[in-house]
């Protein structure tokens, strides 16, 4: 019996090490690709695609090949952009608590591997998108160039309007999806662009207030760091007010969508106003951040639900 125990110990240890290694790799990949950010950007691509089919009275099954190319290609382009962001920001990621576990900081994945992986993913993604429409690839290129060059490499560390530039890259995602079906734009994809662009401002401001000390230590020119919390709250209020009329411009999605979207907007407005009276800015910013994430997810999923055949 003793002999069996002795010989079984190395096996248990080996399995444990293998399991830990696999877990570490998966964690590193999630952090490297910024999994929540990637998913948040893929959903509007699908929503834009779905609404283009709906408003042009087209069947999903007839566009299944386009769908696969679109979702794979756009995901690769966005993943490539996120990798390049991690590669470029490795120096300031070391300073910030929220980013210091990224493999580019820990050294679990070399910067050269991250750089070339980002380039390769980007190139293959664009090749796939070119098999849909030129407009799709063009909008993806606008998003990529804005995020990687104009935001990450130029404005992020220098100017408070970096948030505006970064918002453009996220806002083009539904245009990518729409253009894969219908290259000609109409009011719906333009409103989706505006919705995402405006939403990203208070969403990012909430993160910047939450992580104020980290951004300040890293020398990133976020609005709360440069101009303070009061100015940031006023900007947040202004952008949320700009969201209020948008659901009424999407009347073709029906009264249920307009009602729920308006309730969400008014709720966010109330939450924003409460920030002017709070003594705990960190807690308020955290609640604001959580609300903004759920707001976007609910709104874009709702657009899909209200256009399903069984719902109409």
C-alpha positions as CSV (number, residue, x, y, z in Angstrom):
1,X,0.0,0.0,0.0
2,X,2.8,2.4,0.9
3,X,4.5,1.6,-2.4
4,X,1.3,2.5,-4.4
5,X,1.0,5.8,-2.6
6,X,4.7,6.8,-3.3
7,X,4.3,6.1,-7.0
8,X,0.9,7.9,-7.2
9,X,2.3,11.2,-5.8
10,X,4.3,12.3,-8.9
11,X,1.3,11.7,-11.1
12,X,-1.0,13.9,-9.0
13,X,1.6,16.6,-8.9
14,X,2.0,16.4,-12.7
15,X,-1.7,16.7,-13.3
16,X,-1.9,19.7,-10.9
17,X,1.0,21.5,-12.7
18,X,-0.6,20.8,-16.1
19,X,-4.0,22.1,-14.8
20,X,-2.4,25.2,-13.4
21,X,-0.5,25.9,-16.6
22,X,-3.6,25.6,-18.7
23,X,-5.4,27.9,-16.3
24,X,-2.6,30.5,-16.5
25,X,-2.6,30.4,-20.3
26,X,-6.4,30.9,-20.5
27,X,-6.2,33.7,-18.0
28,X,-3.4,35.4,-20.0
29,X,-5.3,35.1,-23.3
30,X,-8.4,36.6,-21.7
31,X,-6.4,39.5,-20.4
32,X,-4.4,39.9,-23.6
33,X,-7.5,40.0,-25.9
34,X,-9.5,42.0,-23.3
35,X,-12.3,39.5,-23.6
36,X,-15.2,41.7,-22.2
37,X,-14.2,44.5,-24.6
38,X,-14.0,42.2,-27.5
39,X,-17.4,40.7,-26.8
40,X,-18.9,44.2,-26.3
41,X,-17.6,45.2,-29.8
42,X,-18.8,42.0,-31.5
43,X,-22.4,42.4,-30.4
44,X,-23.0,45.7,-32.3
45,X,-21.5,44.2,-35.4
46,X,-24.1,41.4,-35.3
47,X,-26.9,43.8,-34.4
48,X,-26.0,46.0,-37.4
49,X,-26.0,42.9,-39.7
50,X,-29.3,41.7,-38.3
51,X,-31.1,45.0,-38.6
52,X,-29.8,45.4,-42.2
53,X,-31.4,42.0,-43.0
54,X,-34.6,43.1,-41.3
55,X,-35.0,46.5,-42.9
56,X,-34.2,45.2,-46.3
57,X,-36.6,42.2,-46.0
58,X,-33.8,39.6,-46.5
59,X,-33.5,36.1,-45.0
60,X,-30.7,35.2,-42.7
61,X,-30.2,31.8,-44.3
62,X,-29.4,33.5,-47.6
63,X,-26.5,35.4,-46.0
64,X,-25.1,32.7,-43.8
65,X,-21.7,32.7,-45.7
66,X,-21.5,36.5,-45.4
67,X,-22.3,36.2,-41.7
68,X,-19.5,33.8,-41.1
69,X,-17.0,35.9,-43.0
70,X,-18.2,39.1,-41.3
71,X,-18.1,37.8,-37.7
72,X,-14.8,36.0,-38.1
73,X,-13.1,38.8,-40.0
74,X,-14.4,41.6,-37.7
75,X,-13.5,39.7,-34.6
76,X,-9.9,39.1,-35.9
77,X,-9.5,42.8,-36.8
78,X,-10.7,44.0,-33.4
79,X,-8.6,41.3,-31.6
80,X,-5.6,42.5,-33.6
81,X,-6.2,46.1,-32.6
82,X,-6.5,45.1,-28.9
83,X,-3.2,43.2,-29.1
84,X,-1.4,46.2,-30.6
85,X,-2.9,48.3,-27.9
86,X,-1.5,46.0,-25.2
87,X,1.9,45.9,-27.0
88,X,2.2,49.7,-27.1
89,X,0.8,50.3,-23.6
90,X,3.0,47.7,-21.8
91,X,5.0,50.5,-20.1
92,X,2.0,52.2,-18.5
93,X,0.2,49.0,-17.9
94,X,2.9,48.2,-15.3
95,X,1.8,51.2,-13.3
96,X,-1.9,50.6,-13.3
97,X,-3.5,48.1,-10.9
98,X,-6.2,47.1,-13.4
99,X,-3.7,46.2,-16.1
100,X,-0.5,45.0,-14.3
101,X,-1.6,41.3,-14.6
102,X,-1.6,41.4,-18.4
103,X,0.9,39.0,-19.9
104,X,2.7,41.9,-21.6
105,X,3.5,43.1,-18.1
106,X,4.2,39.8,-16.4
107,X,6.3,38.6,-19.3
108,X,4.3,35.4,-19.8
109,X,4.0,36.4,-23.4
110,X,6.8,38.3,-25.1
111,X,6.1,41.7,-26.7
112,X,7.3,40.5,-30.1
113,X,4.8,37.7,-30.1
114,X,2.0,40.1,-29.2
115,X,3.1,42.6,-31.8
116,X,3.3,40.1,-34.7
117,X,0.1,38.3,-33.5
118,X,-1.7,41.7,-33.7
119,X,-0.4,42.4,-37.2
120,X,-1.3,38.9,-38.5
121,X,-4.8,38.9,-37.0
122,X,-5.4,42.3,-38.4
123,X,-4.3,41.3,-41.9
124,X,-6.2,38.1,-42.0
125,X,-9.3,39.8,-40.6
126,X,-9.3,42.4,-43.4
127,X,-8.8,39.7,-46.0
128,X,-11.9,37.9,-44.8
129,X,-13.9,41.2,-44.7
130,X,-13.0,42.0,-48.3
131,X,-14.9,38.9,-49.3
132,X,-18.1,40.6,-48.0
133,X,-18.1,44.2,-49.3
134,X,-15.6,46.9,-49.7
135,X,-17.6,49.1,-47.4
136,X,-17.4,46.6,-44.6
137,X,-13.6,46.5,-44.9
138,X,-13.5,50.3,-45.1
139,X,-15.5,50.8,-41.9
140,X,-13.4,48.2,-40.1
141,X,-10.2,50.1,-41.3
142,X,-11.6,53.3,-39.9
143,X,-12.2,51.7,-36.6
144,X,-8.7,50.0,-36.5
145,X,-6.8,53.1,-37.6
146,X,-8.6,55.3,-35.1
147,X,-8.1,52.9,-32.2
148,X,-4.5,51.9,-32.9
149,X,-2.9,55.0,-34.3
150,X,-5.1,58.0,-33.4
151,X,-6.1,56.8,-29.9
152,X,-3.5,54.4,-28.6
153,X,-0.3,55.9,-30.1
154,X,-1.2,59.6,-30.4
155,X,-3.9,61.0,-28.2
156,X,-4.3,58.7,-25.1
157,X,-1.3,60.0,-23.2
158,X,-1.5,63.6,-24.4
159,X,-5.0,65.0,-24.7
160,X,-8.3,64.7,-22.8
161,X,-10.1,64.4,-26.1
162,X,-8.6,60.9,-26.4
163,X,-12.0,59.6,-25.2
164,X,-13.7,61.2,-28.2
165,X,-11.3,59.6,-30.6
166,X,-11.5,56.2,-29.0
167,X,-15.3,56.4,-29.1
168,X,-15.2,56.7,-32.9
169,X,-13.4,53.3,-33.2
170,X,-16.1,51.6,-31.1
171,X,-19.0,53.4,-32.8
172,X,-18.2,52.1,-36.3
173,X,-19.0,48.5,-35.3
174,X,-22.7,48.4,-36.3
175,X,-21.7,50.1,-39.6
176,X,-19.4,47.2,-40.3
177,X,-22.3,44.8,-39.8
178,X,-24.8,46.8,-41.8
179,X,-22.5,47.3,-44.8
180,X,-22.0,43.6,-45.2
181,X,-25.6,43.4,-46.2
182,X,-26.4,46.8,-47.5
183,X,-23.5,49.1,-48.4
184,X,-25.8,52.1,-48.8
185,X,-26.4,53.8,-45.4
186,X,-29.7,55.0,-44.1
187,X,-30.9,56.5,-40.8
188,X,-30.8,53.3,-38.7
189,X,-27.0,52.6,-38.9
190,X,-26.3,56.3,-38.5
191,X,-28.3,56.3,-35.2
192,X,-26.5,53.2,-34.1
193,X,-23.2,54.9,-34.7
194,X,-24.4,58.0,-32.7
195,X,-25.7,55.8,-29.9
196,X,-22.5,54.0,-29.5
197,X,-20.4,57.1,-29.8
198,X,-22.3,59.0,-27.2
199,X,-22.6,56.0,-24.9
200,X,-18.8,55.5,-24.8
201,X,-18.2,58.9,-23.3
202,X,-20.0,58.6,-19.9
203,X,-19.0,54.9,-19.8
204,X,-15.3,55.8,-20.2
205,X,-15.6,58.7,-17.8
206,X,-16.9,56.3,-15.2
207,X,-13.9,54.1,-15.6
208,X,-11.6,57.1,-15.4
209,X,-13.1,58.3,-12.1
210,X,-12.9,54.8,-10.7
211,X,-9.3,54.5,-11.6
212,X,-8.3,58.1,-11.1
213,X,-5.2,57.5,-9.1
214,X,-4.0,54.8,-11.5
215,X,-4.4,57.0,-14.6
216,X,-2.7,59.9,-12.8
217,X,0.2,57.7,-11.8
218,X,0.5,56.4,-15.4
219,X,0.4,59.9,-16.9
220,X,-2.7,59.2,-19.0
221,X,-4.6,62.4,-19.9
222,X,-8.1,61.4,-18.9
223,X,-10.6,64.1,-18.2
224,X,-10.9,63.6,-14.4
225,X,-7.1,63.6,-14.1
226,X,-6.7,66.9,-16.0
227,X,-9.8,68.8,-15.2
228,X,-11.3,67.2,-12.1
229,X,-14.5,65.3,-11.2
230,X,-17.0,68.2,-11.4
231,X,-16.1,68.9,-15.0
232,X,-16.2,65.2,-15.8
233,X,-19.7,64.9,-14.2
234,X,-21.0,67.9,-16.3
235,X,-19.6,66.3,-19.5
236,X,-21.3,63.0,-18.5
237,X,-24.6,64.7,-18.0
238,X,-24.4,66.4,-21.3
239,X,-23.8,63.2,-23.2
240,X,-26.5,61.3,-21.4
241,X,-29.0,64.1,-22.3
242,X,-27.9,63.6,-25.9
243,X,-29.1,59.9,-25.7
244,X,-32.7,60.9,-24.8
245,X,-34.0,61.6,-28.4
246,X,-32.3,58.7,-30.1
247,X,-34.9,55.9,-29.4
248,X,-37.6,58.2,-31.0
249,X,-35.6,58.3,-34.2
250,X,-35.8,54.5,-34.3
251,X,-39.6,54.4,-34.4
252,X,-39.6,51.5,-36.9
253,X,-38.4,49.2,-34.1
254,X,-41.8,49.7,-32.4
255,X,-43.2,51.2,-29.2
256,X,-41.8,48.5,-26.9
257,X,-38.3,49.3,-27.9
258,X,-38.9,53.1,-27.6
259,X,-40.5,52.6,-24.1
260,X,-37.7,50.4,-22.7
261,X,-34.9,52.5,-24.2
262,X,-36.5,55.7,-22.8
263,X,-36.8,54.1,-19.3
264,X,-33.1,53.2,-19.5
265,X,-32.1,56.7,-20.6
266,X,-34.1,58.4,-17.9
267,X,-32.7,56.0,-15.3
268,X,-29.2,56.7,-16.4
269,X,-29.9,60.5,-16.3
270,X,-31.2,60.2,-12.7
271,X,-28.1,58.2,-11.8
272,X,-25.9,60.9,-13.4
273,X,-27.6,63.7,-11.5
274,X,-27.1,61.9,-8.2
275,X,-23.4,62.2,-8.8
276,X,-23.5,65.9,-8.2
277,X,-24.7,65.2,-4.6
278,X,-22.6,62.2,-3.7
279,X,-19.6,62.3,-1.3
280,X,-18.3,58.9,-2.6
281,X,-17.2,59.5,-6.2
282,X,-15.6,56.1,-6.5
283,X,-18.8,54.3,-5.5
284,X,-20.9,56.5,-7.8
285,X,-18.6,55.9,-10.7
286,X,-18.6,52.1,-10.1
287,X,-22.5,52.1,-10.2
288,X,-22.4,54.3,-13.3
289,X,-20.0,51.9,-15.0
290,X,-22.1,48.8,-14.1
291,X,-25.2,50.5,-15.4
292,X,-23.5,51.6,-18.6
293,X,-22.4,48.1,-19.4
294,X,-25.9,46.6,-18.8
295,X,-27.5,49.5,-20.7
296,X,-25.6,48.8,-23.9
297,X,-26.1,45.0,-23.7
298,X,-29.8,45.3,-23.0
299,X,-30.4,47.9,-25.8
300,X,-28.6,46.0,-28.5
301,X,-30.1,42.7,-27.6
302,X,-33.5,44.4,-27.5
303,X,-33.0,45.6,-31.0
304,X,-32.6,42.0,-32.1
305,X,-35.5,40.6,-30.0
306,X,-38.1,43.1,-31.3
307,X,-37.2,42.3,-34.9
308,X,-37.5,38.5,-34.5
309,X,-40.3,37.0,-36.6
310,X,-42.3,35.7,-33.7
311,X,-42.2,39.1,-32.0
312,X,-43.6,41.1,-34.9
